[in-house]
Amino acid sequence: MTVPSVAVVILNWNGKALLAQFLPSVVKSEYPNLQLIVGDNASTDDSLDFLKTHYPEIKVIINDHNYGFAEGYGKVLDQVDADYYVLLNSDVEVPINWIKPVIDAMERDAQIAVAQPKIKWQKNKAQFEYAGAAGGYLDLHGFPFCRGRIFDTLEMDAQQYEDQREIFWASGAALFIKSNHWKISGGFDPDFFAHMEEIDLCWRLKNLGYKVIYCPASEVYHVGGGTLDSDNPFKTYLNFRNNLMTMQKNLPSNDAYFRVFIRMCIDFVAWGHFLLQGKAAFAWSINRAHFDFLMNLTKNGRKRTARQLNFLQHTGQYPSSIVWAYFVKKIHYFKQLDNS
């Protein structure tokens, strides 16, 4: 039987320190049909010299300027030939055998387009990590959360999420995707720049009838915040704008704009919270996100595909408000949602 080819692709921008710290684990990865690639988004540090000197066996694809995470990956993957792409953040440590369990799971079902391993915190490997944990979910108002992480509550890994299952979205920190499904879907939306592009991609594929899964037989260790820190107002802007764009693009037309309106109203609660904390720059980021979203309604409307399924038809959705569950009902752990 032919072993599927896999390309692990790391997108780098001025991340020489991260490459030095985490590439040693990546190059030890064991898989019989593997290529390792670093895509560089026009770094201005000495990343390229470092790769040439210390890792000449790694293929480097250089973008002519910094296209951001979403478009940067698109430019690089246009030049990669493999059955599977693995999009791996530069701040992820991996064990030797992390690839094969996920590929095996995806090979067993032709409808699986995307998968993620268990993602734990590199600084405390007993704890789930914010960006992916045990798989991504979405609530009724478009708020993402994870099995093992709701808002800022991170669970310890006590083997409570050892079942492979279908989820709503897979984390971009370690995202496995069949290359033909990347091409069918069009890949990441370049207008996102960074943040939530993986949720948009997974939602588009789910609308086309494909599955996204979590594979606990593999685990990786993510630092998080390697490019944009959580205290960066630009990250707040991207998260709020891209969330609205994702909803507009993927919800059915008879539901999208009402649901987007409700979400924008909820956003103003966060706006007020930032102001009360004295974080005017973050409040302004929400204003800017809403303005830019509204100015691009027509453009993003043209990106809507012909097939938008009812949100409640999708596996991995939470049919209520995770904000209400967390802040009012004080539900901080994923397993409690089943009983709420």
C-alpha positions as CSV (number, residue, x, y, z in Angstrom):
1,M,0.0,0.0,0.0
2,T,1.3,3.5,-0.9
3,V,2.0,5.7,2.1
4,P,0.4,9.2,1.6
5,S,2.9,12.0,1.2
6,V,3.0,14.6,3.9
7,A,4.4,18.1,3.9
8,V,4.9,19.8,7.3
9,V,4.9,23.5,6.5
10,I,6.0,26.1,9.0
11,L,5.3,29.8,8.2
12,N,8.0,32.0,9.6
13,W,8.3,35.8,10.0
14,N,11.2,37.1,12.1
15,G,11.1,33.9,14.2
16,K,14.7,32.8,14.3
17,A,14.5,32.3,18.1
18,L,11.4,30.1,17.7
19,L,13.0,28.1,14.9
20,A,16.1,27.5,16.9
21,Q,14.1,26.3,19.9
22,F,11.5,24.1,18.1
23,L,12.9,22.9,14.8
24,P,15.1,20.2,16.6
25,S,11.9,18.4,17.6
26,V,10.3,18.8,14.1
27,V,13.3,17.3,12.2
28,K,13.2,14.2,14.4
29,S,9.6,13.5,13.2
30,E,9.2,9.9,12.0
31,Y,7.1,9.3,9.0
32,P,8.1,7.4,5.8
33,N,7.0,9.9,3.2
34,L,7.7,13.3,4.7
35,Q,9.0,16.6,3.5
36,L,9.8,19.6,5.9
37,I,9.3,23.1,4.6
38,V,9.7,26.5,6.0
39,G,7.7,29.3,4.3
40,D,9.2,32.7,5.0
41,N,7.1,35.8,5.0
42,A,10.0,38.2,4.0
43,S,11.7,38.1,7.4
44,T,14.1,40.9,8.2
45,D,16.0,39.0,11.0
46,D,18.6,36.3,10.3
47,S,16.0,33.5,10.0
48,L,17.1,32.5,6.5
49,D,20.8,32.5,7.3
50,F,20.1,30.3,10.4
51,L,18.1,27.8,8.3
52,K,20.8,27.7,5.6
53,T,23.5,27.1,8.1
54,H,21.8,24.7,10.5
55,Y,19.1,23.0,8.5
56,P,20.2,22.8,4.9
57,E,18.0,19.7,4.4
58,I,14.8,21.8,5.0
59,K,13.3,23.3,1.9
60,V,12.7,27.1,2.2
61,I,10.0,28.9,0.2
62,I,10.4,32.7,0.4
63,N,7.5,35.1,-0.1
64,D,8.4,38.5,-1.5
65,H,6.8,40.4,1.5
66,N,4.9,39.7,4.7
67,Y,1.4,38.5,3.5
68,G,0.3,37.6,7.0
69,F,-0.7,34.1,8.2
70,A,-3.6,33.5,5.9
71,E,-2.3,34.7,2.5
72,G,1.3,33.8,3.4
73,Y,0.3,30.1,3.8
74,G,-1.6,30.3,0.5
75,K,1.4,31.6,-1.4
76,V,3.6,28.9,0.1
77,L,1.3,26.0,-0.4
78,D,0.8,26.9,-4.0
79,Q,4.3,25.6,-4.4
80,V,4.0,22.4,-2.3
81,D,3.2,19.0,-3.8
82,A,1.9,16.4,-1.2
83,D,-1.2,14.4,-0.4
84,Y,-1.4,16.1,3.0
85,Y,-0.4,19.5,4.3
86,V,0.4,19.9,8.0
87,L,0.3,23.6,8.9
88,L,2.5,23.8,12.0
89,N,3.2,27.0,14.0
90,S,6.8,27.8,14.6
91,D,6.3,27.7,18.4
92,V,5.2,24.1,18.5
93,E,7.2,21.2,20.0
94,V,6.4,17.8,18.6
95,P,7.2,14.2,19.7
96,I,8.7,11.8,17.2
97,N,5.5,9.9,16.3
98,W,3.0,12.7,16.1
99,I,2.1,12.5,12.3
100,K,1.1,8.9,11.6
101,P,-1.8,8.6,14.0
102,V,-3.6,11.6,12.4
103,I,-2.9,10.5,8.9
104,D,-4.2,7.0,9.7
105,A,-7.4,8.4,11.1
106,M,-7.9,10.6,8.1
107,E,-7.2,7.8,5.6
108,R,-9.9,5.7,7.1
109,D,-12.7,8.1,6.1
110,A,-12.8,9.9,2.7
111,Q,-15.2,12.5,4.2
112,I,-12.6,13.7,6.7
113,A,-10.9,16.8,5.3
114,V,-9.2,18.4,8.3
115,A,-7.9,17.1,11.6
116,Q,-5.9,18.3,14.7
117,P,-4.0,16.4,17.4
118,K,-4.4,17.1,21.1
119,I,-2.8,20.4,21.7
120,K,-1.2,21.0,25.1
121,W,0.8,23.9,26.6
122,Q,4.5,23.7,26.0
123,K,5.2,25.4,29.3
124,N,3.1,22.9,31.3
125,K,2.6,19.7,29.3
126,A,-0.1,18.5,31.7
127,Q,-2.4,21.3,30.7
128,F,-4.4,21.9,27.5
129,E,-3.4,24.9,25.4
130,Y,-5.6,27.9,24.6
131,A,-5.4,27.7,20.8
132,G,-6.6,24.2,20.2
133,A,-6.9,21.9,23.3
134,A,-9.0,18.9,22.4
135,G,-10.8,20.4,19.4
136,G,-12.7,23.6,18.4
137,Y,-16.4,24.3,18.9
138,L,-18.6,27.3,18.0
139,D,-21.6,28.7,19.9
140,L,-24.9,30.1,18.5
141,H,-23.4,33.6,18.3
142,G,-20.1,32.6,16.6
143,F,-17.9,32.6,19.7
144,P,-15.2,29.9,19.4
145,F,-14.1,27.8,22.3
146,C,-12.4,24.4,22.8
147,R,-13.0,21.1,24.4
148,G,-10.6,21.7,27.3
149,R,-10.6,25.5,27.1
150,I,-13.5,27.9,27.5
151,F,-12.5,31.5,27.5
152,D,-9.5,31.8,29.8
153,T,-10.2,28.5,31.8
154,L,-7.6,25.9,30.7
155,E,-8.2,22.3,31.9
156,M,-5.6,19.9,33.0
157,D,-5.3,16.8,30.8
158,A,-6.6,13.9,32.9
159,Q,-7.4,11.8,29.8
160,Q,-11.0,13.1,29.9
161,Y,-10.9,13.7,26.2
162,E,-9.4,10.5,24.7
163,D,-12.2,9.8,22.2
164,Q,-11.6,10.6,18.6
165,R,-14.6,12.7,17.5
166,E,-15.9,15.2,14.9
167,I,-15.4,18.8,15.9
168,F,-16.4,22.1,14.4
169,W,-12.9,23.6,13.7
170,A,-9.3,22.5,14.0
171,S,-6.6,24.7,15.4
172,G,-4.2,26.4,12.9
173,A,-1.4,25.7,15.4
174,A,-1.2,22.1,14.1
175,L,-3.7,21.7,11.2
176,F,-3.7,18.6,9.1
177,I,-5.6,18.9,5.8
178,K,-5.9,16.8,2.7
179,S,-4.3,18.9,-0.1
180,N,-7.2,18.3,-2.5
181,H,-9.6,19.7,0.1
182,W,-7.4,22.7,0.6
183,K,-7.7,23.3,-3.2
184,I,-11.5,22.5,-3.3
185,S,-12.2,25.0,-0.5
186,G,-9.8,27.7,-1.8
187,G,-7.7,27.5,1.4
188,F,-7.5,30.4,3.8
189,D,-9.2,33.6,2.9
190,P,-6.3,36.1,2.4
191,D,-8.4,39.0,3.7
192,F,-8.3,37.6,7.2
193,F,-4.5,38.3,7.5
194,A,-4.4,36.3,10.7
195,H,-6.8,34.8,13.3
196,M,-9.9,32.7,12.7
197,E,-8.9,31.8,9.2
198,E,-8.9,28.2,10.2
199,I,-12.5,28.4,11.5
200,D,-13.7,30.0,8.3
201,L,-11.9,27.2,6.3
202,C,-13.3,24.4,8.4
203,W,-16.8,25.9,8.3
204,R,-16.7,26.2,4.5
205,L,-15.6,22.5,4.2
206,K,-18.4,21.5,6.6
207,N,-20.9,23.3,4.4
208,L,-19.6,21.2,1.5
209,G,-20.3,18.0,3.5
210,Y,-16.8,17.2,4.8
211,K,-15.8,16.4,8.4
212,V,-13.3,17.9,10.8
213,I,-11.9,15.7,13.5
214,Y,-9.9,15.6,16.7
215,C,-7.3,12.8,17.0
216,P,-6.2,12.2,20.6
217,A,-3.7,9.5,19.6
218,S,-1.3,12.4,18.7
219,E,-0.4,15.3,20.8
220,V,1.8,18.4,20.4
221,Y,2.9,21.2,22.6
222,H,2.2,24.8,21.7
223,V,3.6,28.0,23.3
224,G,1.0,30.3,21.9
225,G,1.1,34.1,21.1
226,G,4.3,33.7,19.2
227,T,3.4,36.4,16.6
228,L,0.8,38.6,18.1
229,D,0.5,38.8,21.9
230,S,-2.9,38.8,23.5
231,D,-2.3,42.3,24.8
232,N,-2.0,43.6,21.2
233,P,-5.0,45.8,20.1
234,F,-4.4,44.7,16.5
235,K,-5.1,41.1,17.6
236,T,-8.4,42.2,19.2
237,Y,-9.3,44.0,15.9
238,L,-8.6,40.9,13.8
239,N,-10.5,38.6,16.1
240,F,-13.6,40.7,16.2
241,R,-13.6,41.6,12.4
242,N,-12.7,38.1,11.3
243,N,-15.4,36.6,13.5
244,L,-18.1,38.7,11.8
245,M,-16.7,37.9,8.3
246,T,-16.8,34.2,9.1
247,M,-20.4,34.4,10.1
248,Q,-21.4,36.4,7.1
249,K,-19.7,34.0,4.7
250,N,-20.9,30.7,6.1
251,L,-24.3,31.1,7.7
252,P,-27.4,30.5,5.4
253,S,-28.8,33.7,3.9
254,N,-32.0,33.6,5.9
255,D,-30.1,33.6,9.1
256,A,-26.7,35.3,8.5
257,Y,-27.5,39.0,8.9
258,F,-29.8,38.7,11.9
259,R,-27.2,36.5,13.6
260,V,-24.4,39.0,12.7
261,F,-26.5,41.9,14.1
262,I,-27.0,40.0,17.4
263,R,-23.3,39.3,17.5
264,M,-22.4,43.0,17.0
265,C,-24.7,43.9,19.9
266,I,-22.9,41.4,22.1
267,D,-19.6,42.8,21.0
268,F,-20.6,46.2,22.6
269,V,-20.6,44.4,26.0
270,A,-16.9,43.7,25.4
271,W,-16.4,47.3,24.2
272,G,-17.9,48.6,27.5
273,H,-15.8,46.2,29.5
274,F,-12.6,47.4,27.8
275,L,-13.5,51.0,28.6
276,L,-14.2,50.3,32.2
277,Q,-10.8,48.7,32.4
278,G,-9.2,51.8,31.0
279,K,-8.2,49.9,27.8
280,A,-9.4,52.5,25.3
281,A,-7.2,51.1,22.5
282,F,-8.9,47.8,22.7
283,A,-12.4,49.4,22.7
284,W,-11.3,51.4,19.6
285,S,-10.2,48.1,18.0
286,I,-13.8,46.8,18.2
287,N,-15.1,50.1,16.7
288,R,-12.6,49.7,13.9
289,A,-13.4,46.0,13.4
290,H,-17.1,46.8,13.0
291,F,-16.5,49.7,10.7
292,D,-14.2,47.7,8.4
293,F,-16.6,44.7,8.4
294,L,-19.6,47.0,7.4
295,M,-17.5,48.7,4.7
296,N,-16.7,45.3,3.2
297,L,-20.2,43.7,3.4
298,T,-20.6,43.5,-0.4
299,K,-17.1,42.2,-1.0
300,N,-17.5,39.4,1.6
301,G,-21.0,38.7,0.4
302,R,-19.6,37.7,-2.9
303,K,-17.4,35.1,-1.2
304,R,-20.5,33.2,0.0
305,T,-20.6,29.7,-1.5
306,A,-23.7,28.2,-3.1
307,R,-24.2,25.8,-0.1
308,Q,-24.8,27.1,3.4
309,L,-26.2,24.5,5.8
310,N,-28.2,25.5,8.8
311,F,-25.7,26.0,11.6
312,L,-27.5,23.6,13.9
313,Q,-26.9,20.8,11.4
314,H,-23.2,20.9,12.0
315,T,-21.4,18.6,14.5
316,G,-19.3,20.6,16.9
317,Q,-21.8,23.5,17.4
318,Y,-23.1,24.5,20.8
319,P,-26.8,25.5,20.3
320,S,-26.8,28.2,23.0
321,S,-24.6,31.1,24.2
322,I,-21.2,30.1,25.6
323,V,-20.9,33.7,27.0
324,W,-24.1,33.2,29.1
325,A,-23.0,29.7,30.1
326,Y,-19.6,30.9,31.3
327,F,-20.2,34.2,32.8
328,V,-23.7,33.8,34.2
329,K,-24.2,30.1,34.8
330,K,-20.5,29.8,35.8
331,I,-19.9,26.8,33.6
332,H,-16.1,26.7,33.1
333,Y,-15.5,23.1,32.0
334,F,-16.6,21.5,28.7
335,K,-18.1,18.4,30.2
336,Q,-20.5,20.6,32.2
337,L,-22.1,21.9,29.0
338,D,-23.8,18.5,28.4
339,N,-25.7,19.0,31.7
340,S,-26.4,22.7,31.4
